[in-house]
Amino acid sequence: RDELEASYGLVEGRNLSTQQVLDRGLITTTLPERLIDGDVVLKTRDEHLDRKVVTLCPGSRTACGDVPGVSFLSGFDWVRVYGCDLSDAGDYLRFRLAIV
């Protein structure tokens, strides 16, 4: 989808965790895909992805098995990548479904 904020993750009034997304068999973006998408949007639209939410990338894993999360921190003017637990869920955690 052509949107600045990742939108998938709130289903039937409930925030999904990464584990729930994986259990549903959904294919989501990987960390490299999300970082490339962010660069493309910045260069073509002069805007940053994920200013309000964190995009979780269950298609990738950190060294300790966590899921990478990516967001743009406008107060610092940089992109942040960090690990989230598979069970983390919240109104600011979202997913980008992969195009297959």
Secondary structure, DSSP 8 states (H G I E B T S, - for coil): ---SS--BTEETTEE--HHHHHHTT--B--HHHHHHHHHHHHHHHS--S-SSSEEE-TTS--TTS-EEEEEEETTTTEEEEEEE-TT---TTEEE-B---
